[in-house]
Amino acid sequence: MQKLLLFLSGIGFIAPNIFTIRESFEFGNILFWTDPARTFGAIYANNIVTGFTLDLFLMVVVFFTWSNYEAKRLGIRNIYTIWILTLLFGAAGPFPLFLYMRNKRIEELALENN
């Protein structure tokens, strides 16, 4: 499972960010942050895109809430690095990376308790 999560994390960082890199080079809107008007105009362009955007935003809020709880519960340090990666690159890469970290920590705790 660990290898699969790392593989999915890699794909999650690469695949969506191909379009991010294209936007950055074509329009100078680096990581969608340097031209907020263009970014917000695009993510609310129509009802379909708005629906996907709101779904993603709410998913990120849930992920931040849950990952904070899990990090405290399991003693995972530096959870803010996952959040920063999520804000910079989207959730597709950092989410499976956090699951990898979580699973690894659960295994460590199981070994400590034996």
QUIDAQUI-V253364 format. One record per residue. N is the residue number from 0. PHI is phi as a letter, one per 40 degrees, with the letter a starting at -180 (999 if undefined). PSI is psi in whole degrees, -180 to 180 (NA if undefined). BURIAL is # if it has 24 or more other C-alpha atoms within 12 Angstrom, else .. Layout:
n	phi	psi	burial
N	PHI	PSI	BURIAL
N	PHI	PSI	BURIAL
This chain:
n	phi	psi	burial
0	999	-37	.
1	c	-44	.
2	c	-39	.
3	c	-44	.
4	c	-41	#
5	c	-39	#
6	c	-48	.
7	c	-36	#
8	c	-45	#
9	c	-46	.
10	c	-40	.
11	c	-30	#
12	c	-38	#
13	c	-56	.
14	d	-55	.
15	c	-29	.
16	c	-6	#
17	d	-43	.
18	c	-33	.
19	c	-44	#
20	c	-41	.
21	c	-45	.
22	c	-42	.
23	c	-45	.
24	c	-39	.
25	c	-39	.
26	b	-2	.
27	g	12	.
28	c	76	.
29	c	121	.
30	f	26	#
31	g	11	#
32	b	-28	.
33	c	-9	.
34	b	75	.
35	d	-36	.
36	c	-43	.
37	c	-44	.
38	c	-52	.
39	c	-32	.
40	c	-37	.
41	c	-40	.
42	c	-10	.
43	b	32	.
44	c	-35	.
45	a	176	.
46	c	-34	.
47	c	-51	.
48	c	-39	.
49	c	-42	.
50	c	-47	.
51	c	-40	.
52	c	-49	.
53	c	-38	.
54	c	-46	.
55	c	-45	.
56	d	-45	.
57	c	-37	.
58	c	-40	.
59	c	-40	#
60	c	-45	.
61	c	-44	.
62	c	-45	#
63	c	-43	#
64	c	-50	.
65	c	-44	.
66	c	-34	#
67	c	-46	#
68	d	-49	.
69	c	-40	.
70	c	-43	#
71	c	-43	.
72	c	-40	.
73	c	-5	.
74	g	34	.
75	c	122	#
76	c	161	.
77	g	40	.
78	c	-25	#
79	c	-26	.
80	c	-37	.
81	c	-41	#
82	c	-43	#
83	c	-45	.
84	d	-39	#
85	c	-44	#
86	c	-31	#
87	c	-41	.
88	b	-2	#
89	g	175	#
90	c	-18	#
91	c	-30	#
92	c	-50	#
93	c	-31	#
94	c	-53	#
95	c	-27	#
96	c	-42	#
97	c	-41	#
98	c	-39	#
99	c	-49	#
100	c	-41	#
101	c	-49	#
102	c	-41	#
103	c	-43	.
104	c	-41	.
105	c	-42	.
106	c	-41	.
107	c	-44	.
108	c	-37	.
109	c	-40	.
110	c	-38	.
111	c	-32	.
112	c	-8	.
113	c	NA	.
